[in-house]
Each structure stands twice: as structure tokens, then as C-alpha cells.
Amino acid sequence: MRITNNTILITGGSDGIGLALAKRFLLLKNKVIITGEEFGKLEGIKKDFPELIVLAGDLTEQNSINELVLFIEQEYPETNILINSAAVQYNYDVMDEPDFLRKADHEISLNLIVPLKLTALLLPTLLKNKNSAIVNVSSDEFIIPQKSAAVYCATKAGIRSFTKSLKYQLADTQVKVFEIIPALINTPMTAERGKSLIEPDNLVDKFITDFYNDRNDQ
């Protein structure tokens, strides 16, 4: 894959893995668009990285997805890489969590449904452009689920399965499919989980190498 001169959309680009990817792709001379829910946080990031294109919105709301897709189609039709990084994790016991339905609905929507929708809605754009790719961020917790994050782990298992099937379906097209499978990364989501956390930049180092060398066979 070409790692320069792309137009890249990264969801969840205001912190964690998404932000680390955005910064690295900027350094590599790409046009980078990031999304996030908090307008203030995005504006703060843009002050530090003026080249970034930022778009605030809650992608679990269909109107926000529609606005994002229209924005890409009208303003950046050359977009050739979609990185689905946005995610949320709540930790709770299903038997004891009084707000279980709301939290589960939010996790399923943001972590699984949003990437599926964006993939479907932006695929026509990706198919028109060269050096196109879809990158989904899953988690190694689909292998050994975390006790306190049953729904989160289930959504990441879903992303894993969807990514593998999508790779088969797009095998005869120019759109390549990649998966980032992080271990425990030092992000706001993993705060207070101990000291042996991997820094996002280290994860990005490995991904960029694999991306450049077309290693998408996980």
C-alpha cells in the first residue's frame, strides 16, 4: 500500500489509537480527516495540527453518519482509506448494572454497527479511487474475553468476523482490507488498568510497516 498522498478518514480520531494514526499519517504527507464526539477536543487537536480536517458528531446517530458520508462525497471524493477506530468500553456485571441496556446499546452501536454502516456507505467512493483500503480496529480480547467487558468483547469479536468476511468479498476488487488487533494499549479507555500497557505509537509503528508491505493476512 502507498502510505503517502492518500486521503484518509479516521473515526474516533480525537484520542487513543485513532489520534496516533492521524498524527502518523499526517507526518507521512497524507490528507487526514478525523471524527469525534467532542467539538472542543477536536478544536484543541486542530490547534496543534492545523492540517487536520475535523468533524464533530455522534456516529451512533444516523443523522451524523449521513452528514459524514455527504461531507466525504461532496468535499473529499478522493478519499481512499477508511479507518474504523471509534469505540467505547464500559465495565460492569450484567446482573448488577442498572443501566445495562443503555450501555450495551451504545457499545454495540458505536463498536459494531457504525463500522458496518460506514463501510457500506463509503464503499462506492473507495471503489472509485486507487490505493483504497478499509482498516478495522478490533482487539485481542475477542480471543480471551475480559470478565468485566462482556459486550465490548462481543462487539470486537463481531468486528473480527466482519473484517475477515469483507476481505473475502472484496478480494477481486482494488479495495484491500486490514485489521489492527491491539493488545492492552495505553489510551483513555484503559486508564487505571496497570502499568504494562503498550503505547499507541508503538502499535502504529507496526501497523504502518504491515500496511506498507500489504500484510493483511491476520
Backbone torsions as a table, in degrees:
resi	resn	phi	psi	omega
1	MET	NA	143.3	173.4
2	ARG	-75.4	131.7	-176.2
3	ILE	-108.1	8.3	174.2
4	THR	-127.8	160.5	175.2
5	ASN	60.4	36.7	172.9
6	ASN	-105.5	164.3	167.7
7	THR	-115.3	118.2	-166.2
8	ILE	-122.9	129.7	173.2
9	LEU	-103.3	124.5	179.1
10	ILE	-121.7	115.8	174.0
11	THR	-80.9	152.3	-177.8
12	GLY	63.3	37.6	-174.7
13	GLY	-90.1	9.8	-176.6
14	SER	-92.3	-6.6	174.2
15	ASP	-163.9	177.6	174.1
16	GLY	57.8	-140.0	-176.3
17	ILE	-63.4	-41.3	-179.3
18	GLY	-59.5	-44.3	179.5
19	LEU	-67.7	-40.8	177.9
20	ALA	-60.8	-40.9	176.7
21	LEU	-64.9	-42.7	-179.5
22	ALA	-60.3	-47.0	-179.6
23	LYS	-61.4	-43.0	-177.4
24	ARG	-67.2	-43.0	-179.9
25	PHE	-67.5	-30.4	173.6
26	LEU	-63.3	-45.0	179.2
27	LEU	-60.3	-29.3	-179.1
28	LEU	-87.9	14.0	174.2
29	LYS	67.5	47.2	173.1
30	ASN	-110.8	159.1	170.1
31	LYS	-89.3	124.3	-171.8
32	VAL	-124.3	128.4	177.0
33	ILE	-113.2	127.6	178.0
34	ILE	-121.7	150.3	174.9
35	THR	-116.6	158.2	175.8
36	GLY	-170.1	162.3	-177.6
37	GLU	-80.9	-30.0	-172.5
38	GLU	-99.1	110.7	-178.5
39	PHE	-59.7	-43.5	-178.6
40	GLY	-60.5	-41.9	179.2
41	LYS	-64.8	-42.4	179.3
42	LEU	-63.5	-41.8	178.9
43	GLU	-64.5	-36.9	176.4
44	GLY	-63.6	-41.3	177.8
45	ILE	-65.1	-40.0	-178.9
46	LYS	-65.5	-30.9	176.3
47	LYS	-62.5	-37.2	179.0
48	ASP	-80.4	-28.7	-178.1
49	PHE	-132.5	78.2	-173.6
50	PRO	-59.8	-22.7	-178.6
51	GLU	-72.7	-19.4	-179.9
52	LEU	-65.5	143.8	171.6
53	ILE	-103.8	122.0	-173.9
54	VAL	-116.5	144.8	179.3
55	LEU	-142.5	117.6	-178.6
56	ALA	-90.5	144.8	176.7
57	GLY	166.5	153.7	177.0
58	ASP	-92.7	103.6	-174.3
59	LEU	-70.6	-7.0	172.9
60	THR	-76.7	-10.2	174.6
61	GLU	-95.5	128.9	-176.0
62	GLN	-59.6	-34.3	179.3
63	ASN	-61.1	-38.3	179.0
64	SER	-67.3	-39.1	177.0
65	ILE	-64.2	-44.8	179.7
66	ASN	-60.4	-41.9	179.6
67	GLU	-64.6	-41.2	179.8
68	LEU	-64.3	-46.7	-178.8
69	VAL	-63.4	-42.5	178.5
70	LEU	-63.6	-40.4	178.0
71	PHE	-59.1	-46.1	179.4
72	ILE	-64.7	-47.6	-176.7
73	GLU	-62.9	-37.1	-175.8
74	GLN	-89.5	-39.5	-173.9
75	GLU	-98.7	-32.4	-176.7
76	TYR	-135.4	61.2	-178.2
77	PRO	-67.4	-10.8	178.0
78	GLU	-83.2	0.6	-179.9
79	THR	-52.4	127.1	-176.7
80	ASN	-126.7	-3.2	177.6
81	ILE	-135.3	127.3	174.9
82	LEU	-112.5	124.2	175.9
83	ILE	-116.6	112.4	179.6
84	ASN	-90.0	96.1	-175.5
85	SER	-114.7	-18.8	-176.1
86	ALA	-61.5	134.5	179.0
87	ALA	-163.4	159.7	175.9
88	VAL	-138.9	146.1	177.4
89	GLN	-132.8	126.3	172.4
90	TYR	-109.6	145.3	177.9
91	ASN	-112.8	121.0	-176.5
92	TYR	-164.9	166.4	173.3
93	ASP	-101.3	126.5	-176.8
94	VAL	-55.0	-35.1	-176.7
95	MET	-73.9	-25.0	-171.6
96	ASP	-111.7	-8.5	-174.2
97	GLU	-86.1	109.3	-178.3
98	PRO	-68.6	-21.1	-178.5
99	ASP	-104.9	27.8	-173.1
100	PHE	-57.4	-47.7	-174.2
101	LEU	-62.1	-42.3	-179.8
102	ARG	-67.0	-45.4	-178.5
103	LYS	-65.4	-43.6	179.9
104	ALA	-63.3	-42.1	179.7
105	ASP	-61.5	-41.2	179.8
106	HIS	-65.8	-44.3	179.3
107	GLU	-62.5	-46.8	-178.8
108	ILE	-63.8	-42.2	-178.1
109	SER	-65.2	-53.7	-175.2
110	LEU	-71.9	-41.8	-172.3
111	ASN	-80.1	-28.9	-173.5
112	LEU	-122.0	-52.4	-175.0
113	ILE	-67.6	-42.2	-179.0
114	VAL	-60.1	-48.3	177.0
115	PRO	-60.1	-37.5	178.3
116	LEU	-63.4	-45.3	-178.8
117	LYS	-64.9	-46.8	-178.7
118	LEU	-64.3	-38.6	177.1
119	THR	-59.5	-48.6	-178.7
120	ALA	-64.2	-43.3	-174.5
121	LEU	-76.2	-27.8	-178.5
122	LEU	-99.2	-7.3	-179.4
123	LEU	-58.4	-41.1	177.4
124	PRO	-57.5	-38.1	177.3
125	THR	-67.0	-46.2	-179.1
126	LEU	-62.4	-37.3	-178.5
127	LEU	-67.0	-23.1	-179.4
128	LYS	-82.5	-19.0	-171.5
129	ASN	-108.7	153.3	-179.0
130	LYS	-82.2	159.9	178.6
131	ASN	54.5	44.5	-174.4
132	SER	-90.5	148.7	-179.6
133	ALA	-156.6	152.5	169.2
134	ILE	-117.6	127.8	180.0
135	VAL	-120.8	118.8	178.1
136	ASN	-108.0	134.1	177.8
137	VAL	-95.8	113.8	177.2
138	SER	-104.8	-135.7	-179.5
139	SER	-168.2	149.1	176.3
140	ASP	-72.2	-3.4	178.0
141	GLU	-76.6	-2.7	170.5
142	PHE	-73.6	-16.9	179.7
143	ILE	-85.6	-52.0	178.5
144	ILE	-124.1	93.9	-175.4
145	PRO	-61.0	143.7	176.9
146	GLN	-80.1	133.7	-175.6
147	LYS	-55.6	-42.3	-173.4
148	SER	-87.3	1.8	-175.5
149	ALA	-134.1	54.5	-173.8
150	ALA	-59.9	-44.9	-176.6
151	VAL	-72.4	-42.6	177.2
152	TYR	-56.2	-48.8	-179.0
153	CYS	-62.8	-37.2	178.0
154	ALA	-64.1	-39.8	179.2
155	THR	-66.3	-36.6	179.7
156	LYS	-71.1	-32.1	172.5
157	ALA	-64.2	-38.4	177.3
158	GLY	-63.9	-42.9	177.5
159	ILE	-62.2	-41.0	178.3
160	ARG	-58.4	-48.8	-178.5
161	SER	-65.5	-44.6	179.6
162	PHE	-61.0	-42.3	-178.4
163	THR	-62.7	-43.8	-179.8
164	LYS	-65.2	-42.7	178.4
165	SER	-65.8	-40.1	179.5
166	LEU	-62.6	-37.7	178.5
167	LYS	-60.5	-41.3	177.7
168	TYR	-65.8	-43.1	-175.8
169	GLN	-67.7	-31.3	-177.3
170	LEU	-99.5	11.2	-174.9
171	ALA	-59.5	-31.6	-177.9
172	ASP	-96.5	13.5	176.6
173	THR	-112.2	178.1	178.2
174	GLN	-87.5	-1.9	-179.5
175	VAL	-87.8	117.2	178.9
176	LYS	-94.0	152.0	-176.0
177	VAL	-120.5	128.7	-179.5
178	PHE	-125.0	156.3	176.7
179	GLU	-132.0	130.8	171.9
180	ILE	-100.3	123.4	-176.6
181	ILE	-116.9	85.5	-176.7
182	PRO	-73.3	149.6	163.3
183	ALA	-84.5	-151.7	-177.9
184	LEU	-77.8	111.1	-175.2
185	ILE	-102.8	145.9	178.9
186	ASN	-77.6	91.0	179.9
187	THR	-133.8	169.9	175.6
188	PRO	-55.9	-30.8	-179.4
189	MET	-65.9	-28.4	-175.3
190	THR	-105.4	18.3	179.9
191	ALA	-56.5	140.7	175.9
192	GLU	68.3	28.3	177.9
193	ARG	-107.6	19.1	179.0
194	GLY	111.5	-177.2	-172.9
195	LYS	-105.4	-17.8	-175.4
196	SER	-88.7	61.2	-179.5
197	LEU	-106.4	146.3	178.0
198	ILE	-85.1	135.7	178.3
199	GLU	-74.1	140.7	-179.8
200	PRO	-53.6	-37.7	-179.0
201	ASP	-62.2	-33.7	178.2
202	ASN	-68.8	-39.1	175.6
203	LEU	-62.9	-42.9	-179.4
204	VAL	-64.5	-37.4	176.7
205	ASP	-53.2	-49.9	-178.4
206	LYS	-66.4	-42.0	-179.2
207	PHE	-63.1	-44.7	-178.4
208	ILE	-60.1	-40.4	177.2
209	THR	-62.3	-46.5	179.5
210	ASP	-65.1	-40.6	-179.6
211	PHE	-62.4	-47.7	-179.6
212	TYR	-60.7	-37.0	-176.9
213	ASN	-93.7	10.8	178.0
214	ASP	60.0	33.1	178.0
215	ARG	-89.5	95.7	-178.3
216	ASN	-129.4	34.5	-172.3
217	ASP	-102.8	22.1	-179.7
218	GLN	-74.7	NA	NA
